[in-house]
Amino acid sequence: MEQYVDVYQGREIKVETHLAKGNDDSSSRSLRLYFGFDRESGRIVVSSVGKHLDSYLTRSMR
């Protein structure tokens, strides 16, 4: 899915890996931090912090 790809220094990076706190997407106490690894620079790139991004499962539920 497009949400799980980001661009860092002109390179596309997959950002599917995430850390989660909480499991209620509507709660202000729930958080997702999505990140990927840029092999060329050797850096971890944080792409998104906030609510759960869409997945095939969550898209079909809407």
NUTITOR-430495 format. One line per field, with one value per atom (N, C-alpha, C): atom name; chain; residue in one letter; x negated, z negated, y negated. Coordinates in Angstrom, 1 decimal, decimal comma. Layout:
REM NUTITOR-430495
atom c(CA:...) $
mol c(A:...) $
type c(a:...) $
x c(X:...) $
z c(Z:...) $
y c(Y:...) $
END
This chain:
REM NUTITOR-430495
atom c(N:CA:C:N:CA:C:N:CA:C:N:CA:C:N:CA:C:N:CA:C:N:CA:C:N:CA:C:N:CA:C:N:CA:C:N:CA:C:N:CA:C:N:CA:C:N:CA:C:N:CA:C:N:CA:C:N:CA:C:N:CA:C:N:CA:C:N:CA:C:N:CA:C:N:CA:C:N:CA:C:N:CA:C:N:CA:C:N:CA:C:N:CA:C:N:CA:C:N:CA:C:N:CA:C:N:CA:C:N:CA:C:N:CA:C:N:CA:C:N:CA:C:N:CA:C:N:CA:C:N:CA:C:N:CA:C:N:CA:C:N:CA:C:N:CA:C:N:CA:C:N:CA:C:N:CA:C:N:CA:C:N:CA:C:N:CA:C:N:CA:C:N:CA:C:N:CA:C:N:CA:C:N:CA:C:N:CA:C:N:CA:C:N:CA:C:N:CA:C:N:CA:C:N:CA:C:N:CA:C:N:CA:C:N:CA:C) $
mol c(A:A:A:A:A:A:A:A:A:A:A:A:A:A:A:A:A:A:A:A:A:A:A:A:A:A:A:A:A:A:A:A:A:A:A:A:A:A:A:A:A:A:A:A:A:A:A:A:A:A:A:A:A:A:A:A:A:A:A:A:A:A:A:A:A:A:A:A:A:A:A:A:A:A:A:A:A:A:A:A:A:A:A:A:A:A:A:A:A:A:A:A:A:A:A:A:A:A:A:A:A:A:A:A:A:A:A:A:A:A:A:A:A:A:A:A:A:A:A:A:A:A:A:A:A:A:A:A:A:A:A:A:A:A:A:A:A:A:A:A:A:A:A:A:A:A:A:A:A:A:A:A:A:A:A:A:A:A:A:A:A:A:A:A:A:A:A:A:A:A:A:A:A:A:A:A:A:A:A:A:A:A:A:A:A:A) $
type c(m:m:m:e:e:e:q:q:q:y:y:y:v:v:v:d:d:d:v:v:v:y:y:y:q:q:q:g:g:g:r:r:r:e:e:e:i:i:i:k:k:k:v:v:v:e:e:e:t:t:t:h:h:h:l:l:l:a:a:a:k:k:k:g:g:g:n:n:n:d:d:d:d:d:d:s:s:s:s:s:s:s:s:s:r:r:r:s:s:s:l:l:l:r:r:r:l:l:l:y:y:y:f:f:f:g:g:g:f:f:f:d:d:d:r:r:r:e:e:e:s:s:s:g:g:g:r:r:r:i:i:i:v:v:v:v:v:v:s:s:s:s:s:s:v:v:v:g:g:g:k:k:k:h:h:h:l:l:l:d:d:d:s:s:s:y:y:y:l:l:l:t:t:t:r:r:r:s:s:s:m:m:m:r:r:r) $
x c(-0,8:0,0:-0,9:-0,4:-1,1:-1,5:-0,7:-1,0:-2,2:-2,6:-3,7:-5,0:-5,1:-6,3:-6,5:-7,8:-8,1:-9,4:-9,7:-10,9:-11,9:-13,1:-14,1:-15,3:-15,8:-16,9:-16,8:-15,5:-15,3:-15,1:-15,2:-15,0:-13,7:-13,0:-11,8:-12,2:-11,6:-11,8:-10,5:-10,5:-9,3:-9,3:-8,1:-8,0:-6,8:-6,8:-5,8:-6,0:-7,2:-7,5:-7,0:-6,4:-5,9:-5,9:-6,0:-5,8:-4,4:-3,8:-2,4:-2,2:-1,4:-1,0:0,5:1,2:2,6:3,2:4,5:5,1:6,4:6,8:8,0:7,7:7,9:7,5:8,2:9,4:10,1:9,6:8,7:8,3:7,1:7,1:5,9:4,7:4,9:3,9:3,3:3,7:3,2:2,3:1,2:0,1:-0,6:-0,9:-1,7:-2,9:-4,1:-5,3:-5,8:-5,7:-6,1:-7,5:-8,3:-9,7:-10,2:-11,3:-12,0:-13,5:-14,3:-15,8:-16,3:-17,0:-17,7:-19,1:-19,3:-20,5:-21,7:-21,4:-22,5:-23,1:-22,3:-22,8:-23,0:-22,4:-22,5:-21,6:-20,6:-19,7:-18,3:-17,8:-16,4:-15,6:-14,6:-13,8:-12,4:-12,0:-10,6:-9,7:-8,6:-7,8:-6,5:-5,9:-4,6:-4,5:-3,9:-3,6:-2,2:-1,4:0,0:0,9:2,0:3,0:2,5:3,2:2,9:3,1:2,2:2,4:3,3:3,9:4,8:4,1:4,8:4,3:5,4:5,1:6,2:7,4:7,1:8,2:9,0:8,3:9,1:9,8:9,3:10,0:11,3:11,3:12,5:13,6:13,2:14,1:14,9:14,4:15,0:16,1) $
z c(0,0:0,0:0,0:0,6:0,8:-0,6:-1,6:-2,9:-3,5:-3,1:-3,7:-3,0:-2,1:-1,4:-1,6:-1,9:-2,1:-1,2:-1,1:-0,3:-1,3:-1,3:-2,1:-1,2:-1,1:-0,3:1,1:1,7:3,0:3,2:2,2:2,3:1,6:2,2:1,6:0,6:-0,6:-1,7:-2,2:-2,4:-3,0:-4,5:-4,9:-6,4:-7,0:-6,8:-7,3:-8,8:-9,3:-10,6:-11,6:-12,7:-13,6:-15,0:-15,9:-17,3:-17,7:-18,6:-19,0:-20,5:-20,9:-22,3:-22,2:-22,9:-22,9:-21,7:-21,7:-20,6:-20,2:-20,7:-20,3:-19,5:-18,2:-17,2:-17,5:-18,2:-18,4:-19,7:-20,5:-21,8:-21,6:-22,4:-22,4:-23,1:-23,7:-24,3:-23,4:-22,2:-21,3:-20,3:-20,0:-19,1:-18,3:-17,1:-16,2:-15,7:-15,7:-15,1:-14,0:-12,8:-11,6:-11,2:-10,8:-10,4:-9,5:-8,8:-7,9:-8,0:-7,3:-7,4:-6,0:-6,0:-4,7:-4,7:-3,8:-3,8:-3,4:-2,4:-1,9:-3,0:-3,8:-4,8:-6,2:-6,3:-7,6:-8,7:-8,3:-9,2:-9,3:-10,5:-10,7:-10,4:-9,5:-9,1:-9,7:-10,5:-11,0:-10,0:-9,6:-8,6:-9,1:-10,1:-10,6:-12,1:-12,8:-14,2:-14,4:-15,0:-15,2:-15,1:-14,4:-14,4:-13,4:-13,6:-12,7:-11,3:-10,4:-9,0:-8,4:-7,3:-6,6:-6,3:-6,4:-5,9:-5,0:-4,4:-3,6:-4,5:-5,7:-6,6:-7,0:-7,5:-7,9:-6,8:-5,6:-4,4:-4,1:-4,3:-3,9:-5,0:-6,2:-7,3:-7,2:-6,4:-6,3:-5,3) $
y c(1,2:0,0:-1,2:-2,3:-3,5:-4,2:-4,0:-4,6:-4,0:-2,8:-2,1:-2,3:-3,3:-3,7:-5,2:-5,5:-6,9:-7,2:-8,5:-8,9:-9,5:-9,1:-9,7:-9,9:-11,1:-11,5:-11,0:-11,0:-10,6:-9,1:-8,3:-6,9:-6,4:-5,5:-4,9:-3,9:-4,0:-3,2:-2,5:-1,2:-0,6:-0,9:-1,3:-1,7:-0,9:0,4:1,2:1,5:1,5:1,9:0,8:1,2:0,1:0,6:-0,4:-0,1:-0,7:0,0:-0,3:-0,5:-1,5:-1,7:-1,8:-0,9:-0,9:-0,2:0,1:0,8:0,2:-0,9:-1,6:-2,8:-2,7:-3,7:-5,1:-5,1:-6,3:-7,0:-6,3:-6,8:-7,7:-8,8:-9,7:-9,0:-7,9:-7,1:-6,0:-6,0:-5,0:-5,6:-4,9:-5,5:-4,5:-4,8:-4,0:-4,8:-4,2:-4,9:-3,9:-4,4:-3,6:-4,0:-3,0:-3,4:-2,3:-2,7:-1,8:-2,1:-1,2:-1,3:-1,7:-2,8:-3,2:-2,6:-1,6:-0,9:-1,7:-2,7:-3,5:-4,4:-5,0:-5,9:-5,2:-4,0:-3,3:-3,9:-4,6:-5,3:-4,7:-4,8:-4,4:-5,7:-5,6:-6,7:-6,6:-7,5:-7,5:-8,2:-7,5:-8,0:-8,6:-8,0:-8,4:-8,1:-9,1:-8,9:-9,4:-8,5:-8,8:-7,6:-7,8:-6,7:-5,6:-4,4:-3,3:-3,6:-3,3:-3,5:-2,5:-2,8:-1,8:-0,5:0,6:1,9:2,5:3,6:4,2:4,6:5,0:5,3:4,1:3,0:1,9:1,2:1,2:0,6:1,3:2,7:3,4:3,3:2,8:2,6:1,3:0,4:-0,9:-1,0) $
END
